[in-house]
Amino acid sequence: MNYKQIAQETLEIEAQTLLHAATLLEDSFSRAIDIILSCKGKLIVTGVGKSGLIGAKMAATFASTGTPSFFLHPTEALHGDLGMIEKNDVVIGISYSGESEELSAILPHIKRFGAPLIGMTKNEKSTLGSHSDVVIKLNVQKEACPIDTAPTSSTTLTLALGDALAVALMRARNFQKSDFASFHPGGALGKKLFVKVSNLMQKEKLPLIQKDATVKEAIFAISEGRLGTTLIVDDYGRLIALMSDGDVRRALMSKEFSLEDKALDYATKQPTAIDNADMLASDALILIEEKKIQLLVITNSEQQVQGVLHIHTLIEKGIS
């Protein structure tokens, strides 16, 4: 049996379902968007079985993209959770046949509360369709399963239409990356857009030495600082140079080298530094990678050292 071919056929059937549905999309989709945009409450998604699973995902997508939303199981609604629905809310009911028993049982109560109902079903004349203010029709020619019964193409289409609703709402609200990140502060994008250099830089016990310090003193500072580097500053704390482990090793190659030599003679002049602690940590990482350095120095506008940021810190905190 050629399983690869089966997989290809399944994907092709579902892809064709999506493309076909796109050509048949009606004005009811736009009306549904207008209803949701005018909603002063929450967007509640409900459905049973596979439709319920799809609905839960849709609610999660809406909630994370600027539309307050949650999933309500019809059975739980019948046993007290109907109290979660208010007249200022909008409800999306999902049932491919439109005749799901559990969903049908709560439809009159949704209408009694005065909440607009958006139905997602293949049959506009079904129980769900007849109760709905707007119907987003699920146009499916064939399920992808070999007996044309198991929800496959229909669930894929429902999920895709849910994504289409979410994307349209994002466009209507001018939802930006910063908005998305505000709902995902612990995620990669949240870290990328919100974590600043000031949040991660080391400010205490900085490995500083004066401009007339010796190489020996620089080595002690490097060892104590545990950053592989020491910063050379003037009498006013302004950054002059940076001496790293690598600079020390190169100094040792000199025939006339002495531990009593000035560290400044072997240090890196004009090291990479920034005077903006509000720079995004992700931008700082880009700078570190471009300059091929491990330590970024942060100064104030007077070039006085305020802190340092090591590449290892950025990696440990998941900045990318």
C-alpha positions as CSV (number, residue, x, y, z in Angstrom):
1,M,0.0,0.0,0.0
2,N,1.4,3.4,-1.0
3,Y,0.9,5.5,2.1
4,K,2.7,8.5,0.6
5,Q,0.2,8.5,-2.2
6,I,-2.7,8.3,0.3
7,A,-1.3,11.3,2.1
8,Q,-0.9,13.3,-1.1
9,E,-4.5,12.5,-2.1
10,T,-5.8,13.6,1.3
11,L,-3.9,16.9,1.2
12,E,-5.1,17.5,-2.4
13,I,-8.7,16.9,-1.5
14,E,-8.6,19.2,1.5
15,A,-6.6,21.9,-0.5
16,Q,-9.2,21.7,-3.2
17,T,-12.0,22.1,-0.6
18,L,-10.3,25.3,0.6
19,L,-9.8,26.7,-2.9
20,H,-13.4,25.9,-3.9
21,A,-14.8,27.5,-0.7
22,A,-12.8,30.6,-1.4
23,T,-14.6,31.1,-4.7
24,L,-18.0,30.6,-3.0
25,L,-17.4,32.9,0.0
26,E,-20.5,35.1,0.4
27,D,-21.3,38.6,1.8
28,S,-22.4,36.9,5.0
29,F,-18.7,36.6,5.9
30,S,-18.4,40.4,5.9
31,R,-21.6,40.8,7.8
32,A,-20.2,38.4,10.5
33,I,-17.1,40.6,10.8
34,D,-19.3,43.7,11.2
35,I,-21.3,42.0,13.9
36,I,-18.1,41.0,15.8
37,L,-16.6,44.4,15.5
38,S,-19.7,46.0,16.9
39,C,-19.6,43.6,19.9
40,K,-19.2,45.4,23.2
41,G,-18.9,42.1,25.1
42,K,-17.1,38.8,24.3
43,L,-17.1,36.5,21.3
44,I,-18.3,33.1,22.5
45,V,-17.6,30.0,20.3
46,T,-19.6,26.8,20.8
47,G,-19.9,23.4,19.2
48,V,-19.8,19.7,20.0
49,G,-17.4,16.9,19.0
50,K,-15.0,17.7,16.2
51,S,-16.7,21.1,15.8
52,G,-16.1,21.8,19.4
53,L,-12.4,21.0,19.1
54,I,-12.2,23.4,16.2
55,G,-14.2,26.0,18.1
56,A,-11.9,25.8,21.0
57,K,-8.9,26.5,18.7
58,M,-10.8,29.4,17.1
59,A,-11.6,31.0,20.5
60,A,-7.9,30.8,21.4
61,T,-6.9,32.4,18.2
62,F,-9.4,35.2,18.6
63,A,-8.4,35.8,22.2
64,S,-4.7,36.1,21.2
65,T,-5.3,38.5,18.3
66,G,-7.3,41.2,20.0
67,T,-10.9,39.8,20.2
68,P,-11.9,38.8,23.8
69,S,-13.2,35.2,23.3
70,F,-13.7,31.9,25.0
71,F,-15.2,28.5,24.2
72,L,-18.4,27.3,25.7
73,H,-19.4,23.6,25.5
74,P,-23.2,23.3,24.8
75,T,-23.6,20.5,27.4
76,E,-22.0,22.7,30.1
77,A,-24.2,25.6,29.0
78,L,-27.3,23.5,29.6
79,H,-26.1,22.9,33.2
80,G,-25.5,26.5,34.3
81,D,-22.8,28.0,32.0
82,L,-25.5,29.7,29.9
83,G,-25.0,32.4,32.5
84,M,-21.7,33.3,30.8
85,I,-23.6,34.7,27.8
86,E,-24.8,38.3,28.0
87,K,-26.7,40.4,25.6
88,N,-23.6,42.4,24.6
89,D,-21.8,39.2,23.5
90,V,-21.7,37.5,20.1
91,V,-22.0,33.8,19.7
92,I,-20.5,31.6,16.9
93,G,-22.2,28.2,16.7
94,I,-20.5,25.5,14.8
95,S,-22.2,22.4,13.4
96,Y,-21.5,20.9,10.0
97,S,-25.0,19.4,9.7
98,G,-26.6,22.2,11.7
99,E,-28.5,19.6,13.7
100,S,-26.3,18.8,16.6
101,E,-28.6,17.9,19.4
102,E,-26.7,19.5,22.2
103,L,-26.1,22.7,20.3
104,S,-29.7,22.9,19.0
105,A,-30.9,22.8,22.6
106,I,-29.2,26.0,23.6
107,L,-30.0,28.0,20.5
108,P,-33.4,29.3,21.7
109,H,-31.8,30.5,25.0
110,I,-29.0,32.3,23.1
111,K,-31.7,34.1,21.1
112,R,-33.6,34.8,24.4
113,F,-30.6,36.6,25.7
114,G,-30.5,38.8,22.7
115,A,-26.9,37.9,21.7
116,P,-26.3,37.9,17.9
117,L,-25.7,34.4,16.6
118,I,-23.3,33.5,13.7
119,G,-23.8,30.0,12.4
120,M,-21.2,27.9,10.7
121,T,-22.9,25.1,8.9
122,K,-23.4,23.5,5.5
123,N,-27.2,23.9,5.7
124,E,-28.7,27.3,6.0
125,K,-32.2,25.8,6.6
126,S,-31.0,23.6,9.5
127,T,-31.8,24.3,13.1
128,L,-28.6,26.2,13.5
129,G,-29.0,28.0,10.2
130,S,-32.6,29.1,11.0
131,H,-31.6,30.5,14.4
132,S,-28.6,32.4,13.1
133,D,-28.5,36.1,12.3
134,V,-25.8,35.3,9.8
135,V,-24.6,32.0,8.3
136,I,-21.1,31.3,7.1
137,K,-21.7,28.3,4.8
138,L,-19.4,25.3,4.9
139,N,-19.2,24.3,1.3
140,V,-17.7,20.9,1.2
141,Q,-17.9,18.6,-1.9
142,K,-16.1,15.6,-0.4
143,E,-14.6,14.5,2.9
144,A,-11.0,13.3,2.5
145,C,-11.6,10.0,4.3
146,P,-12.1,7.0,2.0
147,I,-15.8,6.5,3.0
148,D,-16.6,10.2,2.7
149,T,-17.9,10.3,6.3
150,A,-15.3,11.2,8.9
151,P,-14.9,15.0,9.4
152,T,-11.8,15.8,7.5
153,S,-12.3,18.3,4.7
154,S,-15.2,19.9,6.7
155,T,-13.1,20.4,9.8
156,T,-10.2,21.7,7.8
157,L,-12.5,24.2,6.1
158,T,-14.1,25.3,9.4
159,L,-10.7,25.9,11.0
160,A,-9.5,27.8,7.9
161,L,-12.6,30.0,8.0
162,G,-12.0,30.7,11.7
163,D,-8.5,31.8,10.8
164,A,-10.0,34.0,8.0
165,L,-12.3,35.6,10.6
166,A,-9.4,36.2,12.9
167,V,-7.2,37.7,10.2
168,A,-10.0,40.0,8.9
169,L,-10.6,41.2,12.5
170,M,-6.8,41.9,12.9
171,R,-6.8,43.9,9.7
172,A,-9.9,45.8,10.8
173,R,-8.3,46.7,14.2
174,N,-4.8,47.3,12.7
175,F,-3.5,44.7,15.1
176,Q,0.3,44.9,15.1
177,K,3.2,42.7,16.2
178,S,3.5,44.7,19.4
179,D,-0.2,44.0,20.2
180,F,0.4,40.3,19.6
181,A,3.4,40.3,21.8
182,S,1.5,42.0,24.6
183,F,-0.7,38.9,24.8
184,H,2.3,36.6,24.6
185,P,4.9,38.2,26.9
186,G,6.5,34.9,27.7
187,G,6.8,33.9,24.1
188,A,9.7,34.4,21.7
189,L,8.0,37.4,20.0
190,G,7.2,39.0,23.4
191,K,10.8,38.7,24.4
192,K,11.9,40.1,21.1
193,L,9.6,43.2,21.3
194,F,9.6,44.0,25.0
195,V,12.8,42.9,26.7
196,K,15.3,45.7,26.8
197,V,19.1,45.9,27.4
198,S,18.4,47.6,30.8
199,N,16.4,44.5,31.8
200,L,19.4,42.1,31.3
201,M,22.6,44.1,31.7
202,Q,24.9,43.6,34.6
203,K,25.2,46.8,36.7
204,E,27.0,45.7,39.8
205,K,30.5,44.5,40.4
206,L,31.7,45.6,37.0
207,P,35.3,44.6,36.1
208,L,36.7,48.2,35.9
209,I,40.3,49.3,36.0
210,Q,41.9,52.7,35.7
211,K,43.8,53.9,32.6
212,D,47.2,53.5,34.2
213,A,46.5,50.0,35.5
214,T,49.0,47.2,34.7
215,V,48.4,44.0,32.8
216,K,48.7,42.2,36.1
217,E,45.9,44.2,37.5
218,A,43.9,43.7,34.4
219,I,44.3,39.9,34.7
220,F,43.0,40.0,38.3
221,A,40.0,42.1,37.2
222,I,39.2,39.7,34.4
223,S,39.4,36.7,36.8
224,E,37.2,38.4,39.4
225,G,34.7,39.7,37.0
226,R,34.2,36.3,35.3
227,L,33.2,37.9,32.1
228,G,36.5,37.3,30.2
229,T,37.0,41.0,30.0
230,T,37.9,44.1,31.9
231,L,36.9,47.7,31.1
232,I,39.5,50.5,31.2
233,V,38.1,53.8,32.3
234,D,39.4,57.3,33.0
235,D,39.2,59.2,36.2
236,Y,35.6,60.2,35.4
237,G,34.5,56.6,34.7
238,R,34.4,57.1,31.0
239,L,35.1,54.1,28.8
240,I,38.6,54.2,27.1
241,A,39.3,50.6,26.1
242,L,38.5,47.0,26.8
243,M,40.9,44.2,27.6
244,S,39.9,40.6,27.0
245,D,41.4,37.2,27.6
246,G,42.4,37.3,23.9
247,D,44.2,40.6,24.3
248,V,46.2,39.1,27.2
249,R,47.1,36.1,25.2
250,R,48.3,38.3,22.3
251,A,50.3,40.4,24.8
252,L,52.1,37.3,26.0
253,M,53.4,36.8,22.5
254,S,55.4,40.0,22.7
255,K,59.1,39.5,23.4
256,E,59.3,42.5,25.6
257,F,56.1,41.7,27.5
258,S,55.9,42.4,31.2
259,L,53.1,42.1,33.7
260,E,53.9,45.6,34.8
261,D,53.2,47.0,31.3
262,K,50.2,49.2,31.1
263,A,47.1,47.2,30.1
264,L,46.1,50.1,27.9
265,D,49.0,49.3,25.6
266,Y,47.5,45.9,24.7
267,A,43.8,46.7,25.0
268,T,41.2,47.2,22.3
269,K,40.7,50.9,21.7
270,Q,37.2,52.2,20.8
271,P,35.3,49.0,21.9
272,T,31.7,48.6,20.8
273,A,29.4,50.4,23.2
274,I,25.9,51.8,23.2
275,D,24.6,54.7,25.2
276,N,20.9,53.6,25.0
277,A,19.9,51.1,27.7
278,D,16.4,51.1,26.3
279,M,17.6,49.3,23.1
280,L,15.7,46.1,22.6
281,A,17.8,43.1,23.7
282,S,17.1,41.4,20.4
283,D,18.7,44.4,18.6
284,A,21.7,44.2,21.0
285,L,22.1,40.6,20.0
286,I,22.2,41.5,16.4
287,L,24.9,44.1,17.1
288,I,26.9,41.7,19.1
289,E,26.8,39.1,16.3
290,E,27.6,41.7,13.6
291,K,30.7,43.0,15.6
292,K,31.7,39.4,16.5
293,I,32.1,40.3,20.2
294,Q,30.9,38.7,23.4
295,L,30.5,41.7,25.6
296,L,28.6,44.9,24.9
297,V,29.3,47.9,27.0
298,I,26.5,50.3,28.0
299,T,27.3,53.9,28.8
300,N,25.4,57.1,29.4
301,S,25.6,60.1,27.1
302,E,28.9,61.1,28.8
303,Q,30.5,57.8,27.9
304,Q,30.5,56.8,31.6
305,V,30.1,53.0,32.0
306,Q,26.6,52.0,33.2
307,G,26.7,48.2,32.7
308,V,27.6,45.3,30.4
309,L,25.7,42.7,28.5
310,H,27.2,39.4,27.7
311,I,26.1,37.2,24.8
312,H,25.6,34.3,27.2
313,T,23.0,36.2,29.1
314,L,21.0,36.8,26.0
315,I,21.1,33.2,25.0
316,E,20.1,32.0,28.5
317,K,17.1,34.4,28.5
318,G,16.0,33.1,25.1
319,I,16.6,36.2,23.2
320,S,16.9,35.5,19.4
